[in-house]
Amino acid sequence: MRKVQSKTLGFPTKGLKAEIAEILARKREPILDQFYQAYCQYISEKHPDERKRDIEYLKKVCIPVRNRFSILLNRFITFLTTENGDYDISESERDVEYAARFLVPARYKDLASHDVVKMTRTFVQIATHYVLTEVTASGYTFSAEAISNLMNELIYITFEDLWVSSVVAFRHHHRLIQGLLSKIMKAQEKERQSFARELHDDLLQVLAVIPIRLQIVEELCDKDVSAVRNELKRLRDL
């Protein structure tokens, strides 16, 4: 569990927190559906790949995004309904597949155009719109500024999750790289040992031939000097 202190301006009443939590819990599916539709629409317009332009196809393959933002909405509701603002982030710490897929780069030239920024902005705007609409309809006198300030906590929770996911992904990739390097080193050592064995076997073969060649030289010494020279040359070539 991680304790999160409010970053909003002022001190929203418990009544406002409870009202927002109730609205978000009641409207969670419409909020997530509208966000997911907007996200898939954005991806379809961004990528030239014809297959990725199909909204229904994207809705099938991008479901981890919807699931993750559902978790973030739950965290925000937990934040609003608990006195000390504690919520659990362990699920994000374990979700390696999502983290590896939506890794946030350490540097990005145009932050405003980054996908995760657009995702977060759209998500918070949709959730805030539902809250403002429902609060107004219920007759409460909470100001739009107070509501918007409190909804800013959702921005913090979302970017905190992205940061955690990035750390998880970097650690996962680091382990993969370490494992790959270990396999490469083992393969190199195996190759070195194999080469050493081959060299050793070749040397033994040469050493086994030398006594035979020497015997031939001895026999030739008594017969033909040129033949001896030729045999000595063969020995040197070994």
N, C-alpha and C positions, 0 to 999 in steps of 0.2 A: 504494500500500500504506500502511496506517495502523497504527502500532504502538500496541497497547493493553496497558496494564499491569494486572495482576490487582488487582481491588478486593476480593477475598475475604479473610476473616479467616484468619490463619495461613498456612502454606506447604504446600499439598497436594503430595504426592509425585508424581513423574513416573509412577509406576505407577497412581495413581488417575486422573490425566489420561488416560493411555493407555486405561485400562479404560472410562472414561466415553465417550471418543471412539469406541471399538470398539462399544460398546452403541448409541450414537446412530446410527452408520453402519449397523449391522445392523437397527435398529428404526425407521429414519427413516420408512418408509412407514406403518407402523401409527401412529406418533406424529402424522404429518401428517394421516392419515385421521381419527383421533379428534379432533384439534384442529379440522379443517375441518368435521366433523359438528357439533361443539359450537358453532362460530362460526355456521354456517347456522341451527342451532336457535335460537340467541340472536336473530339477525336476524328470523327468522320470528315469534318471540314479541313482539318489540319493535315491529314495524311493523303497523299495522292493515290495510294494503293486502292484499287477499286473494291477489293474485298473489305477493306477497313471502312469504306464509305457506307456500307450497309448497317443501318442502325440496329436491326434485329440481331445481326451477327455479333456486333459489338456488345450488345446486352448479354450475350451468352458468355463471351470470353473475358469480359471485364468485370464479372460479378465480384471478384475479390475487392474491387474498389468500393462497391456498394456495401459489402459486408464490413469493411474497415470503417467506413464513415458511420455505419450503424453502431459500431462499438464506440466511436468517438461521441456520438449523441448520447449513448448510455452513460459514458463517463461524465458528460456535462450535466446530465440529470442527477447523477450521484453527487456531483459537486454542489448542485443547487439544494439538494435535500439532506445533506449531512452537515452537522454543525461545524465540524473542523475542516470540511472540504477535502477529505481523503478519497482517493479512487485508485483502482488497481491498474497497473500498466504491464503486468507480467505477460498478458496475452500477446502484446506487441513485441515483447522481448523474445518470445518463442516462435513468432511467425516469420521464419527465415524466407519462405517462398515469396511472400508479399514484399519483404524488405529488399530482396535481391532484384525484384521486378521494378520497384519504384524508388531506387536509390537516388538520393539528392546529391548532386555534384558539389564538391567543395567550393568551386568557383563557377560563377555564371555571369556573363557580361550584362545581360538584360534581365534583372530579377523580375521585373514587372510582367514579363512575357513567359516566365517559367510555368510549366504545367502545374506544379504543386501550388504555386501562388494562385493561379486561376481556379484550381479545384477548391482551395480553401475559401477564396473570396466568394465564389458561387454558393458554396455550402452555407456559409454564415449568412449571406444575403437572403437566401431562401428561408432558412430557419427564422431569421429576424422578421421577415415579412409575415410569416404565419403567426408569430408571437404578437406582433403589433396589431394585426388584423383581429385576432381573437381577444386580445386585451381590450381593444376599442369596443368590440361587440359586447363584451361582458359588462361594460359600464364602469370599470375601474378607472381611477384618476391618475394612475401612474404615468409619468411623462415619457415621451418617446426617447428623450435623452437618457433617462435612467435605464430604460430597457436596453437601448443600444450599448450603453456602457457595460451593462452586465453581460450582454451577448458577446462582448469582446473577449470574455473568458474562453469562449468556444474557439476563438482564433488561437489563443495560447495553447489550449489543449490539443488542437489540430497540429500546430507546428511542433509541439513537444513530441507528439507521436511520430511525426516525420523525422525528427532528430533521432529518436530512439531507433526507428527503422533503419536509418542510415548507419548508425553505429553497429546494429545487428548485421547489416549487409556487409559492411567493411570487415567485420570480424569473420564472417562466413567466407568471404573472398580470400581473406588472409590465410585461413585454415586450408582452403582449397589450393592456394599457391604453395603453402608450406608442404602439403601432401604431394603436390606435383614435383616440387624440387626434391623431396625425399625419394620419390620413385625414379627420378632422373639420376640421382646420385647412386642409387642401388643398381640401376641399369649400367651406369658407367663402370662401377666396381665389378659387376658381373662380366662385362665386356673385357675389362682389364685382366681379370683372372682367366678368362677364356683365352685371351691373347697370350698370356704368360704360359698357359698349359700347352698351347700350340707351339710356342717358341721352344719350350722345354722338350717337347716330343721331337721337334725337328733337330734339336741339338743332340738328343740321344741317338737319333738315326744317323747323324753325321759321325758321332763318336763310334757307333757300331761298325761303320764302314771303314774307318781309318785303319784298324788292325789288319783287315783283309787287304787293303791297298798297300800297306807296308810289307806284307808278306809277298805281294806281287812284285814290289820293288826289289826285295831281296833276291827273288828268283830271277828277275831280269838283269840284275847286276852282273850275273855270270854269263849273260848272253848278248845283250844289245844295249849300248849306252844311250842311243837316241830314244829307245823305248823307255828307259828309266827316266829320262828327262820328261817325256810325255806323261808318264804316270805321276811324276812329282807335280807337274802342272795341274793335273786333275785334283791332286790333294790340296793344292793351294786354292783352287776354285771352290772346294768344299767350305 
